């Protein structure tokens, strides 16, 4: 409560979702970007477990659920500049995966 983390999570989560939606606008293979607060999912049209290893190689920790949903759970204290870096790195990674 002292740090107003609920409001912060809602604002940064919306920033990340909007950024990812912009990254993937018109990209074949991306079905949906969704989430609540900082719980974010990117649904792809194919199995994508391979992305976990590729992301880890670039210093990103992600998870894949339901075989085709990239799940992000960034920390509550993530800052806007870190979120922008996440959007850029993950956008590039997923686009490369889908192109390959």
C-alpha positions in Angstrom: 0.0 0.0 0.0 2.8 2.4 0.9 4.3 2.1 -2.6 0.9 1.9 -4.4 1.9 -1.2 -6.1 -1.6 -2.2 -7.3 -1.9 1.1 -9.2 1.6 0.7 -10.5 1.0 -2.9 -11.7 -2.2 -1.8 -13.5 -0.5 1.1 -15.3 2.7 -0.7 -16.3 0.7 -3.8 -17.3 -1.4 -1.7 -19.6 1.8 -0.1 -21.0 3.3 -3.5 -21.7 0.1 -4.9 -23.3 -0.3 -1.8 -25.5 3.3 -1.9 -26.5 3.1 -5.6 -27.4 -0.1 -5.1 -29.3 1.6 -2.4 -31.3 4.6 -4.7 -31.9 2.4 -7.5 -33.2 -0.2 -5.5 -35.1 -0.6 -7.4 -38.4 2.0 -10.1 -37.5 0.8 -13.4 -38.7 0.8 -16.0 -36.0 0.0 -13.7 -33.0 -3.6 -14.5 -32.0 -4.0 -12.3 -29.0 -2.3 -10.2 -26.3 -4.2 -10.3 -23.0 -3.8 -10.0 -19.3 -4.6 -8.3 -16.1 -2.2 -6.1 -14.2 1.3 -7.6 -14.8 0.0 -11.0 -15.7 0.3 -11.0 -19.5 -0.3 -13.6 -22.1 0.6 -13.7 -25.8 -1.3 -16.4 -27.6 0.4 -17.7 -30.8 -1.1 -20.0 -33.4 1.5 -22.7 -32.9 3.4 -24.5 -30.1 6.2 -22.2 -28.8 8.0 -24.0 -25.9 11.2 -23.3 -27.8 10.8 -19.6 -27.0 11.6 -20.3 -23.3 15.2 -21.3 -24.2 15.7 -18.6 -26.7 14.4 -16.0 -24.3 16.7 -17.2 -21.5 19.7 -16.9 -23.8 18.8 -13.2 -24.1 18.3 -12.7 -20.4 14.5 -12.9 -20.4 12.6 -15.3 -18.1 9.3 -16.3 -19.7 7.0 -19.3 -19.5 4.8 -21.1 -22.0 1.4 -22.4 -21.0 -1.2 -24.3 -22.9 1.5 -25.1 -25.5 1.0 -21.8 -27.3 0.7 -19.0 -24.8 3.8 -17.0 -23.8 3.2 -15.9 -20.2 4.9 -12.9 -18.6 4.9 -12.2 -14.9 7.3 -9.3 -14.4 8.0 -8.1 -10.8 5.7 -5.6 -9.2 8.5 -3.0 -9.0 9.3 -3.0 -12.8 9.8 0.5 -14.1 8.6 2.0 -17.4 12.1 1.9 -19.0 12.5 -1.7 -18.1 9.0 -2.5 -19.5 9.9 -0.7 -22.7 13.1 -2.9 -23.0 11.0 -6.0 -22.4 8.5 -5.0 -25.1 11.4 -4.4 -27.6 13.3 -7.6 -26.8 10.3 -9.9 -26.6 8.7 -8.4 -29.7 11.9 -9.1 -31.7 12.2 -12.6 -30.3 8.6 -13.7 -31.1 8.8 -12.1 -34.6 12.0 -14.1 -35.3 10.4 -17.3 -34.0 7.3 -16.9 -36.1 9.4 -16.1 -39.2 11.6 -19.1 -38.7 
